[in-house]
Amino acid sequence: MIYQLLEWIMCGLGFDSHLNAFIAFADISFLPPMGLFFILTFYKYHSKLFALLFLPAIAFMIYYSTIIHLFNVNSCTAFYAIYKYPNGDFYGLFYYLPILITIGFLIRGILKSKDKATVHLSKILLAAYILISIPVIIAFCLVLLKNELLLHSIVSVMCKFALLLAIALTYFALNLKKTNE
């Protein structure tokens, strides 16, 4: 929600400063490791090392904070924004890897769990994670066809699709509470 607000401030109101673009990236950088942490906790994996899941996001934010002036909003439309930011490929690897690992843990949880409620809730989240991955898959397929428009706007497009994940997480939380009662 914070990212969407920042995008509206940048694109809708025209306050497309370097700092606003940086804050938008800082906001979304913690979402994939947080999702992985959430799933690991749900499946009762516990480790003091889980704090390391957030280390790449922290490292990127420290690095990016030293070069805020390189963050730009190149283009805005009603549906997406296109950003210019350094080391986009490396950032993308860091960003998508926890999402892929989360999908793997969800599949593993569905296959191994005997509890119907756990399987049901896991399937809901798995469907949401797969749905938010569709733009990324399409973007990479388009790159093979020499069309990089979606790839350049993928951060913004994925945040729109993340509404599906937010709805799934809300459903998950409400039903998990009922299950635990």
VONUKE-756372 format. One record per residue: residue in three letters; residue number from 1; x, y, z of N, C-alpha, C, CB in turn; chain. Coordinates in pm, 1 decimal. Glycine has a CB too. Layout:
! residues N
(ala,NUM,(X,Y,Z),(X,Y,Z),(X,Y,Z),(X,Y,Z),A) ...
! end
This chain:
! residues 181
(met,1,(82.2,-118.6,0.0),(0.0,0.0,0.0),(87.4,126.3,0.0),(-93.9,-0.9,120.9),A) (ile,2,(196.4,122.2,74.2),(286.0,238.1,78.4),(346.7,261.5,-60.5),(398.4,217.2,184.6),A) (tyr,3,(385.7,152.8,-127.0),(441.2,167.5,-261.7),(338.7,232.6,-353.9),(485.0,30.4,-318.2),A) (gln,4,(214.2,186.1,-349.0),(111.4,241.1,-436.6),(90.3,390.0,-407.8),(-20.9,163.9,-419.4),A) (leu,5,(91.6,426.8,-281.1),(78.9,567.3,-244.3),(195.4,648.7,-300.6),(72.3,582.2,-91.5),A) (leu,6,(316.7,595.4,-286.4),(434.7,665.7,-339.4),(428.7,677.9,-491.2),(563.4,592.7,-298.3),A) (glu,7,(382.3,572.5,-557.1),(371.6,579.2,-702.5),(269.4,684.3,-744.1),(333.3,442.1,-760.1),A) (trp,8,(160.0,695.2,-670.5),(59.7,797.4,-700.0),(118.3,936.7,-676.2),(-67.1,776.2,-613.2),A) (ile,9,(195.6,953.0,-568.9),(260.0,1081.6,-540.9),(355.9,1118.1,-653.7),(335.1,1077.0,-405.8),A) (met,10,(432.0,1017.2,-702.0),(529.3,1044.2,-807.8),(462.3,1065.8,-943.3),(628.9,929.8,-817.5),A) (cys,11,(369.7,977.4,-978.4),(310.1,983.3,-1112.3),(184.9,1070.7,-1117.3),(275.9,843.4,-1159.7),A) (gly,12,(102.4,1060.9,-1014.5),(-22.6,1136.7,-1014.4),(-4.9,1282.3,-977.2),(-119.5,1073.9,-920.4),A) (leu,13,(80.4,1307.8,-880.0),(100.8,1444.8,-833.4),(226.3,1510.2,-890.7),(108.0,1446.4,-683.5),A) (gly,14,(311.7,1429.3,-952.7),(430.2,1483.9,-1016.8),(550.7,1505.0,-926.0),(395.7,1611.1,-1078.7),A) (phe,15,(546.1,1451.1,-805.7),(660.2,1462.0,-714.6),(753.0,1341.5,-734.3),(612.1,1471.1,-566.2),A) (asp,16,(813.7,1335.0,-851.7),(893.9,1218.6,-888.4),(1041.6,1240.6,-854.6),(877.9,1187.9,-1038.0),A) (ser,17,(1068.0,1265.2,-728.6),(1204.6,1291.3,-684.9),(1284.2,1160.8,-673.6),(1204.3,1365.4,-550.1),A) (his,18,(1414.9,1175.1,-669.1),(1503.3,1060.2,-649.3),(1470.6,992.8,-516.2),(1652.6,1103.6,-653.3),A) (leu,19,(1446.9,1073.8,-413.9),(1419.5,1020.7,-280.6),(1290.5,940.0,-277.7),(1411.8,1133.8,-179.4),A) (asn,20,(1185.3,988.2,-342.8),(1059.4,913.0,-346.4),(1077.1,778.3,-415.8),(950.7,994.5,-417.4),A) (ala,21,(1150.8,776.3,-525.5),(1176.2,650.2,-595.5),(1256.2,555.4,-506.9),(1251.0,675.6,-727.9),A) (phe,22,(1354.8,607.5,-436.7),(1434.3,525.1,-345.0),(1346.8,468.3,-233.4),(1550.0,607.6,-284.9),A) (ile,23,(1261.7,551.0,-174.9),(1174.3,504.2,-65.5),(1079.8,396.0,-116.1),(1093.0,622.2,-5.3),A) (ala,24,(1030.0,410.8,-238.9),(942.6,307.8,-297.3),(1017.1,175.0,-307.0),(891.9,351.4,-437.5),A) (phe,25,(1141.9,179.1,-352.2),(1221.3,56.5,-360.7),(1252.6,0.6,-222.6),(1350.9,82.5,-436.9),A) (ala,26,(1280.5,87.7,-128.1),(1308.5,42.4,8.1),(1186.8,-30.4,64.2),(1347.3,161.6,99.2),A) (asp,27,(1070.8,23.9,38.0),(946.8,-35.8,87.7),(926.2,-177.1,33.7),(827.8,51.8,50.2),A) (ile,28,(940.6,-194.2,-96.6),(912.3,-325.7,-154.6),(1026.1,-425.6,-135.9),(882.8,-311.0,-301.4),A) (ser,29,(1144.6,-378.1,-104.5),(1260.0,-468.2,-91.3),(1245.5,-567.8,22.4),(1385.4,-387.9,-70.8),A) (phe,30,(1169.0,-532.7,122.2),(1154.8,-619.9,238.0),(1038.3,-718.6,224.7),(1136.3,-536.5,362.0),A) (leu,31,(955.9,-703.4,122.7),(838.2,-789.8,108.7),(871.8,-937.1,79.2),(750.3,-736.2,-1.5),A) (pro,32,(957.7,-968.7,-19.2),(986.8,-1110.7,-43.5),(1049.9,-1183.0,75.9),(1078.1,-1123.0,-161.8),A) (pro,33,(1150.4,-1125.2,144.1),(1202.6,-1197.5,260.5),(1100.0,-1207.5,373.3),(1328.3,-1129.3,311.9),A) (met,34,(1013.3,-1106.4,384.8),(909.2,-1112.2,486.8),(810.2,-1224.7,455.2),(835.7,-976.6,496.9),A) (gly,35,(775.6,-1240.6,327.7),(686.2,-1349.6,287.8),(748.3,-1485.1,315.6),(651.0,-1338.2,140.2),A) (leu,36,(876.9,-1499.7,286.5),(946.1,-1625.2,314.4),(950.9,-1651.5,464.6),(1088.4,-1622.6,256.1),A) (phe,37,(982.3,-1548.7,540.8),(984.3,-1562.1,687.3),(847.4,-1604.9,739.4),(1026.9,-1429.1,753.4),A) (phe,38,(742.9,-1546.5,685.4),(605.7,-1579.6,724.1),(575.0,-1726.9,698.3),(506.3,-1491.2,648.3),A) (ile,39,(611.1,-1775.9,580.7),(583.0,-1915.3,545.0),(666.0,-2011.3,630.5),(611.6,-1939.3,395.3),A) (leu,40,(791.6,-1978.2,651.6),(876.5,-2063.3,736.6),(820.1,-2071.0,878.1),(1021.5,-2009.5,740.2),A) (thr,41,(770.6,-1960.1,928.3),(710.2,-1957.7,1061.4),(580.6,-2038.4,1062.7),(683.4,-1812.5,1106.2),A) (phe,42,(501.1,-2025.6,958.8),(375.6,-2100.6,949.2),(400.7,-2251.2,953.2),(300.9,-2063.4,820.5),A) (tyr,43,(503.7,-2294.8,883.7),(536.5,-2437.4,881.6),(623.8,-2479.6,1000.2),(606.9,-2471.8,752.0),A) (lys,44,(638.2,-2389.1,1095.3),(708.3,-2416.2,1221.4),(856.9,-2446.3,1205.5),(643.1,-2530.9,1290.5),A) (tyr,45,(917.5,-2383.2,1106.3),(1063.7,-2384.8,1097.6),(1111.9,-2267.2,1181.6),(1115.5,-2375.2,946.6),A) (his,46,(1202.7,-2293.3,1271.3),(1252.3,-2185.8,1356.9),(1404.5,-2188.0,1357.1),(1196.9,-2199.4,1501.5),A) (ser,47,(1460.8,-2069.7,1342.4),(1605.3,-2056.7,1344.9),(1641.7,-1911.2,1374.0),(1667.6,-2104.0,1211.0),A) (lys,48,(1748.1,-1894.2,1446.8),(1798.0,-1759.2,1471.5),(1855.8,-1700.3,1342.3),(1905.2,-1760.4,1583.7),A) (leu,49,(1884.7,-1786.6,1247.1),(1941.3,-1741.9,1119.7),(1838.0,-1674.3,1028.7),(2002.7,-1859.7,1047.4),A) (phe,50,(1710.4,-1681.9,1064.5),(1606.7,-1621.4,980.6),(1627.0,-1471.2,964.1),(1469.2,-1648.3,1040.0),A) (ala,51,(1691.7,-1408.5,1058.8),(1719.5,-1265.1,1046.7),(1805.8,-1237.4,923.5),(1789.7,-1212.6,1174.0),A) (leu,52,(1883.5,-1338.2,882.5),(1968.7,-1321.3,764.5),(1887.8,-1308.5,635.7),(2064.7,-1438.2,752.8),A) (leu,53,(1761.9,-1350.6,638.7),(1676.2,-1335.6,521.1),(1665.2,-1188.8,479.5),(1536.6,-1393.2,549.2),A) (phe,54,(1676.7,-1099.1,577.1),(1659.7,-957.3,551.3),(1791.3,-886.8,517.8),(1596.0,-891.8,670.5),A) (leu,55,(1901.0,-958.6,528.1),(2031.7,-899.5,504.4),(2047.8,-843.3,362.6),(2138.5,-1002.0,530.4),A) (pro,56,(2006.1,-914.9,257.5),(2019.2,-855.5,123.5),(1940.1,-725.1,109.0),(1972.7,-955.1,18.0),A) (ala,57,(1818.4,-719.4,164.5),(1738.7,-596.1,155.4),(1809.8,-482.0,226.8),(1597.7,-617.2,215.7),A) (ile,58,(1862.5,-510.9,343.6),(1934.8,-407.9,419.4),(2058.8,-363.3,341.7),(1975.2,-461.0,560.0),A) (ala,59,(2132.4,-458.9,286.0),(2253.0,-425.5,209.6),(2218.4,-339.3,88.5),(2325.4,-553.6,164.4),A) (phe,60,(2112.6,-375.4,15.8),(2072.3,-295.2,-99.0),(2032.0,-154.6,-56.8),(1957.5,-362.5,-172.8),A) (met,61,(1960.1,-143.1,53.5),(1915.8,-11.1,96.1),(2033.8,75.0,141.2),(1813.5,-23.6,208.9),A) (ile,62,(2131.0,14.2,204.8),(2250.9,90.6,242.9),(2324.7,135.2,117.1),(2344.8,5.7,334.1),A) (tyr,63,(2344.5,42.5,24.0),(2413.5,75.7,-101.3),(2335.0,181.8,-178.7),(2432.8,-51.2,-188.5),A) (tyr,64,(2205.4,158.5,-197.4),(2124.2,252.1,-274.3),(2115.3,388.8,-207.2),(1985.0,195.5,-294.5),A) (ser,65,(2121.6,392.9,-74.6),(2113.7,522.3,-6.2),(2234.1,610.6,-39.6),(2104.4,501.6,145.6),A) (thr,66,(2343.2,548.9,-83.3),(2461.9,627.5,-119.1),(2454.9,680.2,-262.2),(2587.8,543.2,-101.7),A) (ile,67,(2359.7,629.2,-339.7),(2348.6,671.8,-479.9),(2203.3,705.6,-516.0),(2402.2,561.4,-573.9),A) (ile,68,(2133.4,766.5,-422.1),(1992.7,801.9,-444.3),(1975.2,882.9,-572.6),(1938.0,881.0,-324.8),A) (his,69,(2071.2,964.1,-603.8),(2060.5,1050.3,-721.5),(2048.1,972.4,-852.8),(2180.5,1141.0,-728.5),A) (leu,70,(2075.8,842.0,-850.3),(2063.6,760.3,-971.2),(1922.6,702.1,-989.7),(2165.1,647.3,-966.9),A) (phe,71,(1837.0,718.0,-889.3),(1699.0,670.3,-899.6),(1616.6,773.4,-974.5),(1638.3,642.8,-759.2),A) (asn,72,(1547.2,728.9,-1077.9),(1461.8,817.7,-1155.8),(1334.5,745.6,-1195.2),(1535.2,868.8,-1280.5),A) (val,73,(1227.2,821.6,-1206.1),(1105.0,771.3,-1266.9),(1110.4,818.3,-1410.9),(973.7,821.8,-1191.6),A) (asn,74,(1131.6,724.4,-1502.1),(1147.0,759.9,-1643.6),(1014.5,787.5,-1712.1),(1218.8,649.6,-1716.7),A) (ser,75,(909.8,713.8,-1669.3),(782.5,724.6,-1738.9),(670.8,681.7,-1644.6),(782.1,638.6,-1868.1),A) (cys,76,(556.3,745.0,-1659.1),(439.7,707.6,-1579.6),(319.2,690.7,-1671.2),(410.7,813.4,-1470.2),A) (thr,77,(239.7,588.3,-1642.5),(109.7,572.0,-1706.9),(8.5,549.6,-1594.8),(109.5,452.0,-1811.4),A) (ala,78,(-116.1,528.7,-1631.9),(-218.4,504.2,-1530.6),(-196.8,370.9,-1459.1),(-356.8,507.0,-1594.4),A) (phe,79,(-126.7,277.5,-1523.7),(-111.9,144.5,-1465.7),(27.5,115.1,-1411.6),(-146.8,42.4,-1567.5),A) (tyr,80,(129.4,180.3,-1461.9),(264.0,146.3,-1416.8),(358.9,264.7,-1429.1),(317.9,28.4,-1496.3),A) (ala,81,(470.4,250.4,-1360.3),(579.9,347.2,-1370.1),(703.5,270.8,-1415.9),(605.5,421.3,-1232.6),A) (ile,82,(789.2,339.1,-1488.7),(916.3,280.3,-1531.0),(1026.8,355.5,-1458.7),(935.0,287.0,-1687.7),A) (tyr,83,(1110.5,279.8,-1389.9),(1218.0,338.2,-1310.5),(1352.7,313.5,-1376.0),(1217.0,281.3,-1168.6),A) (lys,84,(1443.6,402.4,-1345.2),(1584.1,380.0,-1377.0),(1654.1,370.2,-1241.9),(1645.4,496.2,-1469.2),A) (tyr,85,(1718.1,256.7,-1219.3),(1789.8,237.0,-1094.1),(1909.0,145.9,-1120.2),(1696.6,177.0,-984.5),A) (pro,86,(2013.2,161.1,-1039.8),(2137.5,86.0,-1064.9),(2126.4,-62.0,-1029.3),(2251.2,147.6,-986.4),A) (asn,87,(2200.4,-142.9,-1102.4),(2211.2,-287.6,-1076.4),(2075.4,-357.3,-1072.9),(2283.2,-311.3,-944.6),A) (gly,88,(1990.8,-324.7,-1168.8),(1856.4,-380.9,-1172.1),(1853.2,-532.3,-1182.2),(1781.5,-323.0,-1286.0),A) (asp,89,(1944.3,-590.9,-1259.2),(1945.1,-737.3,-1273.4),(1980.5,-805.2,-1141.5),(2044.6,-780.3,-1382.8),A) (phe,90,(2079.4,-752.0,-1073.3),(2120.6,-808.4,-945.0),(2010.5,-790.1,-840.8),(2251.4,-743.1,-896.7),A) (tyr,91,(1947.8,-672.8,-841.3),(1836.6,-647.7,-750.4),(1723.0,-746.3,-779.6),(1786.9,-501.1,-763.4),A) (gly,92,(1694.8,-769.1,-907.7),(1589.0,-862.5,-945.8),(1616.1,-1002.7,-895.8),(1572.5,-864.6,-1095.6),A) (leu,93,(1740.5,-1046.9,-906.0),(1777.1,-1179.3,-854.7),(1749.0,-1187.4,-704.9),(1926.3,-1209.6,-883.2),A) (phe,94,(1793.1,-1086.4,-632.3),(1768.0,-1082.7,-488.3),(1618.5,-1079.4,-460.5),(1836.6,-960.9,-424.2),A) (tyr,95,(1542.9,-1005.3,-542.3),(1400.1,-987.3,-518.0),(1320.5,-1115.3,-545.2),(1346.8,-873.8,-604.4),A) (tyr,96,(1349.1,-1182.0,-657.1),(1267.7,-1296.8,-696.9),(1309.0,-1426.9,-629.6),(1274.4,-1314.0,-845.3),A) (leu,97,(1432.6,-1438.1,-585.7),(1478.5,-1562.0,-523.2),(1396.0,-1599.3,-399.0),(1625.3,-1548.8,-485.2),A) (pro,98,(1370.1,-1509.1,-304.9),(1285.5,-1546.8,-191.5),(1142.9,-1584.5,-233.2),(1280.5,-1432.9,-91.7),A) (ile,99,(1093.2,-1523.6,-340.4),(959.2,-1559.1,-388.0),(959.8,-1702.3,-440.3),(911.7,-1460.8,-498.5),A) (leu,100,(1061.9,-1738.4,-516.7),(1071.9,-1876.3,-567.2),(1089.0,-1976.2,-452.6),(1189.9,-1888.9,-665.7),A) (ile,101,(1168.5,-1940.5,-354.6),(1187.5,-2029.5,-238.1),(1057.0,-2043.4,-161.5),(1299.1,-1975.5,-144.3),A) (thr,102,(982.5,-1934.6,-148.4),(852.6,-1939.4,-80.3),(758.3,-2032.6,-154.2),(790.8,-1798.4,-69.7),A) (ile,103,(754.6,-2023.6,-286.1),(670.0,-2113.2,-366.0),(712.0,-2257.9,-342.3),(679.0,-2078.0,-517.4),A) (gly,104,(842.0,-2282.2,-338.0),(892.0,-2417.8,-311.1),(847.0,-2469.4,-175.2),(1044.0,-2420.2,-318.5),A) (phe,105,(855.8,-2387.0,-72.0),(811.7,-2429.2,61.1),(660.7,-2451.8,64.7),(851.6,-2324.8,166.0),A) (leu,106,(585.1,-2371.0,-7.8),(440.0,-2391.6,-12.6),(406.8,-2524.8,-80.0),(371.4,-2275.3,-87.6),A) (ile,107,(472.8,-2554.9,-189.9),(449.6,-2683.3,-257.5),(487.1,-2798.7,-164.6),(531.1,-2691.5,-389.8),A) (arg,108,(601.1,-2785.8,-100.4),(645.2,-2889.6,-5.6),(544.6,-2906.0,108.3),(784.5,-2854.7,51.9),A) (gly,109,(494.9,-2794.4,160.1),(397.1,-2799.6,268.7),(267.4,-2866.0,226.0),(368.4,-2660.3,319.5),A) (ile,110,(223.7,-2838.0,104.5),(101.3,-2899.3,53.0),(119.2,-3049.9,38.1),(62.0,-2836.7,-82.1),A) (leu,111,(234.0,-3091.4,-11.7),(258.1,-3234.3,-34.6),(279.9,-3312.1,95.1),(378.3,-3252.2,-125.0),A) (lys,112,(336.7,-3248.7,196.7),(372.6,-3320.4,319.8),(268.9,-3310.3,430.8),(502.5,-3269.0,370.8),A) (ser,113,(185.8,-3208.6,428.2),(93.4,-3187.3,539.2),(-24.4,-3284.0,532.9),(42.9,-3043.3,539.1),A) (lys,114,(-66.3,-3327.0,649.0),(-183.4,-3414.1,661.1),(-305.7,-3333.8,707.1),(-154.8,-3529.8,760.1),A) (asp,115,(-280.0,-3211.0,753.3),(-385.9,-3126.1,805.0),(-458.0,-3056.0,689.6),(-328.7,-3022.9,904.4),A) (lys,116,(-589.5,-3077.8,679.7),(-666.7,-3021.9,568.6),(-665.3,-2868.9,567.5),(-810.1,-3071.4,575.3),A) (ala,117,(-673.2,-2808.0,684.6),(-673.7,-2661.2,691.6),(-539.5,-2605.5,644.6),(-703.9,-2613.4,836.0),A) (thr,118,(-430.7,-2668.8,684.7),(-297.5,-2624.7,643.2),(-282.8,-2636.5,492.1),(-188.1,-2706.8,714.3),A) (val,119,(-328.6,-2747.3,437.0),(-320.1,-2767.8,291.8),(-405.0,-2664.5,219.0),(-365.4,-2910.8,253.8),A) (his,120,(-525.5,-2640.8,267.8),(-615.0,-2544.1,203.6),(-553.4,-2403.9,203.5),(-751.5,-2541.9,275.0),A) (leu,121,(-507.1,-2360.5,319.4),(-448.2,-2227.1,329.7),(-319.9,-2216.6,246.7),(-418.9,-2193.2,476.5),A) (ser,122,(-243.8,-2323.2,243.8),(-121.6,-2324.8,163.4),(-153.1,-2313.9,15.1),(-41.8,-2452.0,190.5),A) (lys,123,(-258.3,-2380.2,-28.8),(-298.8,-2372.8,-170.1),(-343.4,-2231.6,-207.4),(-412.2,-2472.9,-198.7),A) (ile,124,(-412.7,-2165.9,-117.1),(-455.4,-2027.6,-142.2),(-333.1,-1938.7,-162.1),(-542.9,-1974.3,-24.9),A) (leu,125,(-235.9,-1950.6,-70.8),(-115.4,-1868.6,-82.9),(-33.1,-1905.8,-205.3),(-30.3,-1882.0,41.8),A) (leu,126,(-23.2,-2034.8,-234.7),(51.2,-2078.2,-353.2),(-11.3,-2019.4,-479.2),(54.8,-2232.3,-362.1),A) (ala,127,(-143.6,-2024.1,-488.6),(-211.1,-1966.3,-605.5),(-180.6,-1816.7,-616.7),(-364.0,-1989.1,-596.6),A) (ala,128,(-182.0,-1747.6,-505.1),(-154.0,-1603.1,-507.2),(-10.1,-1576.1,-549.9),(-180.2,-1540.9,-368.6),A) (tyr,129,(84.8,-1652.6,-496.3),(224.7,-1632.9,-535.1),(246.8,-1663.5,-682.9),(316.1,-1720.7,-449.7),A) (ile,130,(179.2,-1765.3,-733.3),(192.1,-1797.1,-875.9),(131.0,-1684.9,-960.4),(123.6,-1932.9,-908.4),A) (leu,131,(16.1,-1633.5,-917.9),(-47.7,-1525.0,-992.2),(38.4,-1399.1,-995.9),(-182.7,-1492.9,-931.2),A) (ile,132,(105.1,-1366.4,-884.3),(188.6,-1245.5,-887.3),(316.0,-1267.8,-968.4),(224.6,-1202.1,-744.4),A) (ser,133,(347.1,-1393.9,-996.1),(465.9,-1425.0,-1076.0),(438.6,-1420.5,-1226.4),(518.6,-1561.9,-1038.4),A) (ile,134,(313.1,-1419.7,-1264.3),(277.3,-1421.0,-1406.4),(338.0,-1303.2,-1482.6),(125.9,-1419.3,-1421.9),A) (pro,135,(331.1,-1179.4,-1431.1),(393.7,-1069.6,-1506.6),(543.9,-1089.0,-1526.7),(369.4,-937.9,-1435.5),A) (val,136,(610.1,-1146.8,-1429.3),(754.9,-1169.2,-1441.0),(782.0,-1271.5,-1550.8),(815.0,-1217.4,-1305.4),A) (ile,137,(705.9,-1378.1,-1551.6),(722.7,-1481.7,-1653.8),(697.3,-1423.3,-1792.9),(627.1,-1600.8,-1627.0),A) (ile,138,(589.7,-1345.9,-1804.9),(557.8,-1282.9,-1933.3),(669.8,-1186.4,-1974.3),(422.0,-1207.9,-1925.0),A) (ala,139,(720.2,-1109.6,-1877.3),(827.9,-1013.8,-1907.0),(951.2,-1084.3,-1960.7),(864.6,-933.6,-1781.7),A) (phe,140,(989.3,-1194.8,-1898.5),(1107.7,-1267.1,-1945.8),(1083.2,-1330.8,-2082.3),(1148.1,-1374.6,-1844.6),A) (cys,141,(961.4,-1377.2,-2107.9),(929.3,-1430.8,-2240.8),(935.4,-1320.4,-2346.2),(789.3,-1496.4,-2240.6),A) (leu,142,(884.9,-1202.1,-2312.2),(890.3,-1090.2,-2406.1),(1033.4,-1045.2,-2434.1),(809.5,-973.6,-2352.4),A) (val,143,(1120.0,-1055.3,-2333.4),(1261.0,-1020.2,-2353.5),(1321.8,-1110.5,-2459.8),(1340.5,-1031.6,-2220.7),A) (leu,144,(1283.6,-1237.7,-2459.3),(1332.7,-1329.4,-2562.6),(1288.7,-1285.4,-2702.0),(1283.2,-1471.8,-2535.0),A) (leu,145,(1175.9,-1212.7,-2707.7),(1125.3,-1161.0,-2835.3),(1171.0,-1017.2,-2859.7),(972.3,-1168.3,-2838.3),A) (lys,146,(1268.6,-973.4,-2779.8),(1329.9,-840.0,-2793.3),(1236.9,-725.7,-2753.9),(1375.3,-819.3,-2935.4),A) (asn,147,(1139.9,-752.9,-2668.2),(1050.5,-648.7,-2617.3),(1073.4,-637.3,-2467.0),(899.3,-680.8,-2649.8),A) (glu,148,(1132.8,-526.7,-2424.0),(1169.4,-511.2,-2283.2),(1078.9,-415.1,-2207.4),(1311.1,-464.1,-2272.9),A) (leu,149,(969.4,-369.3,-2266.7),(882.9,-272.1,-2200.3),(832.2,-324.9,-2066.0),(764.6,-236.4,-2290.5),A) (leu,150,(776.7,-445.2,-2064.0),(723.6,-498.8,-1939.9),(835.2,-521.2,-1837.7),(648.9,-629.4,-1966.3),A) (leu,151,(950.9,-563.1,-1884.3),(1061.8,-584.9,-1792.1),(1100.3,-454.5,-1721.7),(1183.0,-643.0,-1866.8),A) (his,152,(1096.2,-343.6,-1794.0),(1132.2,-214.8,-1734.9),(1026.2,-165.7,-1635.3),(1152.2,-110.8,-1845.1),A) (ser,153,(903.9,-210.7,-1652.0),(796.4,-165.9,-1563.8),(754.3,-273.9,-1464.7),(676.8,-122.6,-1646.0),A) (ile,154,(830.4,-381.7,-1456.0),(789.0,-498.2,-1377.8),(770.1,-466.9,-1229.1),(890.9,-608.5,-1393.5),A) (val,155,(851.0,-379.2,-1173.6),(837.7,-343.9,-1032.4),(698.1,-288.6,-1007.0),(945.8,-240.8,-990.4),A) (ser,156,(656.8,-197.5,-1089.7),(527.7,-133.7,-1074.4),(412.6,-231.0,-1102.4),(518.4,-13.6,-1166.5),A) (val,157,(425.6,-309.2,-1208.4),(319.8,-404.5,-1245.0),(303.5,-510.7,-1136.0),(351.9,-472.0,-1381.1),A) (met,158,(414.3,-562.7,-1085.1),(405.1,-664.1,-979.5),(336.1,-609.0,-855.4),(544.6,-715.7,-942.9),A) (cys,159,(357.5,-483.3,-825.2),(293.9,-424.4,-707.3),(142.3,-415.8,-726.2),(352.1,-284.4,-679.1),A) (lys,160,(97.3,-402.1,-849.4),(-47.6,-405.5,-874.1),(-99.8,-547.6,-851.2),(-80.8,-357.6,-1019.5),A) (phe,161,(-27.0,-645.8,-899.8),(-66.8,-784.8,-882.7),(-57.7,-827.4,-736.1),(20.2,-875.7,-969.4),A) (ala,162,(24.0,-758.3,-659.2),(40.4,-793.0,-517.3),(-89.0,-774.4,-439.3),(150.7,-708.2,-454.6),A) (leu,163,(-183.6,-701.6,-494.9),(-314.3,-690.6,-430.1),(-375.6,-829.8,-413.4),(-408.9,-598.7,-512.1),A) (leu,164,(-353.8,-916.6,-512.3),(-403.4,-1054.6,-502.6),(-339.9,-1127.5,-383.9),(-374.5,-1131.5,-633.5),A) (leu,165,(-212.0,-1105.7,-365.1),(-142.7,-1167.3,-252.3),(-194.2,-1109.4,-120.7),(9.8,-1146.6,-264.3),A) (ala,166,(-219.9,-979.9,-117.2),(-273.1,-917.5,4.3),(-409.7,-975.8,38.9),(-283.2,-764.5,-13.1),A) (ile,167,(-493.1,-997.4,-60.6),(-624.8,-1058.1,-37.5),(-608.2,-1201.1,13.0),(-710.1,-1056.1,-167.2),A) (ala,168,(-517.4,-1276.5,-48.6),(-492.7,-1414.5,-5.2),(-440.0,-1418.5,138.3),(-392.8,-1483.5,-100.0),A) (leu,169,(-350.0,-1327.0,172.2),(-296.1,-1322.4,308.7),(-404.0,-1284.4,409.8),(-179.5,-1222.7,316.7),A) (thr,170,(-494.3,-1196.6,370.6),(-606.0,-1160.6,458.9),(-695.4,-1281.9,481.9),(-688.4,-1043.6,398.8),A) (tyr,171,(-729.4,-1350.8,374.0),(-809.4,-1473.9,386.0),(-737.4,-1574.7,474.6),(-837.2,-1535.5,246.1),A) (phe,172,(-608.0,-1590.9,451.3),(-524.4,-1682.5,529.0),(-531.1,-1647.9,677.3),(-378.4,-1677.9,479.7),A) (ala,173,(-508.1,-1520.8,709.2),(-504.4,-1478.4,849.2),(-639.5,-1497.8,917.0),(-461.8,-1332.0,859.1),A) (leu,174,(-747.5,-1463.1,849.4),(-880.6,-1478.6,908.9),(-914.3,-1625.7,930.6),(-987.0,-1412.9,820.0),A) (asn,175,(-880.4,-1709.9,835.8),(-910.9,-1851.4,848.5),(-814.5,-1922.8,943.4),(-907.3,-1917.1,712.3),A) (leu,176,(-691.2,-1879.1,950.7),(-597.4,-1937.3,1046.0),(-643.1,-1909.8,1187.0),(-456.2,-1882.7,1024.4),A) (lys,177,(-694.4,-1790.7,1210.5),(-745.9,-1756.0,1343.7),(-862.1,-1849.2,1378.9),(-791.8,-1606.1,1348.9),A) (lys,178,(-954.1,-1873.3,1284.7),(-1065.8,-1964.1,1309.2),(-1017.1,-2105.3,1337.9),(-1160.6,-1965.1,1190.0),A) (thr,179,(-916.6,-2149.1,1261.9),(-860.5,-2283.2,1279.6),(-796.2,-2297.4,1418.1),(-756.7,-2313.2,1169.2),A) (asn,180,(-725.1,-2195.2,1461.6),(-658.2,-2200.7,1591.1),(-752.8,-2188.3,1708.1),(-555.8,-2093.4,1599.6),A) (glu,181,(-869.6,-2129.0,1688.2),(-967.1,-2117.7,1796.5),(-1030.4,-2253.4,1822.5),(-1075.5,-2012.8,1762.7),A) 
! end
